[in-house]
């Protein structure tokens, strides 16, 4: 019997069932799976019920994870914010040792050590790649770690873990302090950009994180799409507080149906504005519901990784002819840029929609 991984309740409600849904980590969408999106009727935690064993899912995710084409260390804005946030924690608490679970090549810890050269750093990473820091090539198991660390770091790992409460309990055996980053479901639902894909088993909010870390003193910092959590073991155990997101989630899926219905009634071609990973995910969802044979992708800086497997033509907007023949679907994750493009298209009198937000 399925149960909530936070409050252990078996009172579960299925919100949506998804068939043959691809792993967004795979650019060719080769691997697909059926899953159900569920919520706990007691505490409101949102999670997935998968039709396969977790080990199969994990192997697909980690075998297809690759950033080898990026320079080392690869520091984007997201990572820079994380480094600054953790640096303040290290300084305030005089930490001397860090273990990172899901360390990849070591970009994060390598950059942290450049700031604090006295730190003892170790990574754990199940994917096979070139490592630039001391790394254990394995999944995390506390019993095989023979050292106690000042802090354990997990960045964008917990959303992939089938049993998050057990995972946190295991980490607490080797450290009193945990730093975690996870996607913020509240941001994604409010912006209409939620990505309900099989590799994300758990969907956390600020409250569900606090419910999960009941035996810890928790500081949660919110940076739009990211929750940053610094948790310290404590004897205090807070009560679980419920929050429910059923309506927001169901609205998200109704918006998909609206877009599909809209496209089916229009005698126009489809132009996706942006060809990033978000584009491919939007394209898949729409193509699964309504076959779109005549589409193009508009992007001034195309990334062929996300279009090559589908033979989708890419063109810059300035070179596009017969612009009135298209409906424009803006598949860009940056809200500010998406709105700027939408306003630009509207000035031309062109019909456009920001996925998945303004339907």
JOHU-V322712 format. One record per residue. RES is the residue in one small letter. OMEGA is omega in degrees with one decimal (* if undefined). Layout:
BEGIN
res={RES:RES}
omega={OMEGA:OMEGA}
END
This chain:
BEGIN
res={x:x:x:x:x:x:x:x:x:x:x:x:x:x:x:x:x:x:x:x:x:x:x:x:x:x:x:x:x:x:x:x:x:x:x:x:x:x:x:x:x:x:x:x:x:x:x:x:x:x:x:x:x:x:x:x:x:x:x:x:x:x:x:x:x:x:x:x:x:x:x:x:x:x:x:x:x:x:x:x:x:x:x:x:x:x:x:x:x:x:x:x:x:x:x:x:x:x:x:x:x:x:x:x:x:x:x:x:x:x:x:x:x:x:x:x:x:x:x:x:x:x:x:x:x:x:x:x:x:x:x:x:x:x:x:x:x:x:x:x:x:x:x:x:x:x:x:x:x:x:x:x:x:x:x:x:x:x:x:x:x:x:x:x:x:x:x:x:x:x:x:x:x:x:x:x:x:x:x:x:x:x:x:x:x:x:x:x:x:x:x:x:x:x:x:x:x:x:x:x:x:x:x:x:x:x:x:x:x:x:x:x:x:x:x:x:x:x:x:x:x:x:x:x:x:x:x:x:x:x:x:x:x:x:x:x:x:x:x:x:x:x:x:x:x:x:x:x:x:x:x:x:x:x:x:x:x:x:x:x:x:x:x:x:x:x:x:x:x:x:x:x:x:x:x:x:x:x:x:x:x:x:x:x:x:x:x:x:x:x:x:x:x:x:x:x:x:x:x:x:x:x:x:x:x:x:x:x:x:x:x:x:x:x:x:x:x:x:x:x:x:x:x:x:x:x:x:x:x:x:x:x:x:x:x:x:x:x:x:x:x:x:x:x:x:x:x:x:x:x:x:x:x:x:x:x:x:x:x}
omega={179.9:178.5:178.0:-178.2:178.5:-175.6:178.0:179.0:174.9:178.5:-171.7:177.8:175.6:180.0:-175.8:172.3:-177.6:179.5:174.1:-179.6:-175.8:171.1:-175.5:177.3:-179.0:-173.9:179.9:-179.5:-178.3:-175.3:-178.5:-175.2:171.6:174.7:177.1:173.9:-172.1:174.2:176.7:-179.7:-178.5:-175.4:176.9:-179.6:-178.2:-177.5:-179.5:170.3:-172.6:179.3:176.1:176.4:-177.7:-178.9:178.4:179.3:-177.5:-179.4:177.9:-178.0:-173.3:177.0:-179.0:178.5:-175.9:172.7:-175.7:-177.7:178.5:176.2:178.2:-8.8:179.8:-176.2:173.8:-177.0:178.8:-178.5:179.8:177.2:179.5:-180.0:178.8:-177.9:-178.5:178.4:177.5:179.1:179.8:-178.6:-176.9:-174.2:178.9:178.8:-178.4:-176.3:-178.2:169.3:175.7:176.9:-173.6:-171.1:-178.4:178.7:-177.6:-176.9:-174.7:-177.7:178.0:-178.8:175.7:-178.9:174.8:177.9:-177.3:-171.3:178.9:-175.0:170.2:-175.1:176.3:177.3:170.4:-176.4:-179.0:179.5:177.5:179.9:174.9:-179.4:-179.1:174.6:174.7:-171.0:172.1:-178.7:-174.7:165.9:-177.1:170.8:-173.2:-175.3:-179.3:177.1:-174.1:-179.3:175.8:-176.7:177.1:-179.9:174.7:-177.6:174.1:179.9:178.3:177.8:-170.3:179.0:179.5:-171.1:-176.2:-179.1:-174.1:-179.7:176.8:179.6:178.6:179.2:178.4:178.6:-177.2:175.3:-175.8:176.8:175.8:-175.2:-179.8:173.6:-174.0:171.1:178.3:173.4:-178.0:-176.4:180.0:178.8:-175.4:177.8:-179.4:-180.0:179.7:-174.9:-177.4:178.8:179.9:-178.6:-170.5:-176.7:174.9:-176.3:-177.4:179.3:-169.8:167.8:177.4:-178.2:-179.0:173.7:178.6:177.0:-179.9:-176.5:-175.8:179.8:-177.4:166.1:-167.4:172.3:-177.9:175.9:-177.9:175.7:-177.8:-173.5:-174.1:169.0:176.5:-171.9:170.8:-174.1:178.7:-179.8:-175.8:175.4:180.0:179.8:-176.0:176.1:177.1:175.9:-176.1:169.0:-173.0:-176.2:-175.9:-175.5:-179.3:-178.2:179.3:176.5:178.1:-178.7:174.2:177.7:175.7:179.3:179.0:179.7:179.1:179.6:178.4:-177.2:-177.9:-177.1:-177.4:176.6:-178.0:173.6:-178.7:176.0:173.4:178.3:-175.2:-178.8:178.0:177.6:179.8:177.1:-175.9:178.9:178.2:179.8:-179.2:-176.5:-180.0:-177.0:178.8:-176.9:-179.6:-175.7:-179.0:-176.7:-172.7:-179.6:172.6:176.4:-179.3:179.2:178.4:178.0:-172.7:173.8:-172.1:-178.5:-173.6:-179.6:-172.3:-176.6:-176.2:178.3:-178.6:179.8:179.1:-178.9:174.8:-176.1:-177.4:-178.2:-177.4:178.1:177.7:-174.3:-178.4:-178.0:-173.3:160.4:-174.9:177.2:-173.8:-175.6:-178.9:-173.6:179.6:-173.6:-177.8:179.5:179.8:180.0:178.6:178.5:179.1:178.9:179.0:179.2:179.3:176.9:176.0:-178.1:-175.8:-179.7:-176.6:-178.8:174.1:179.3:-8.2:-159.5:-165.7:169.2:*}
END
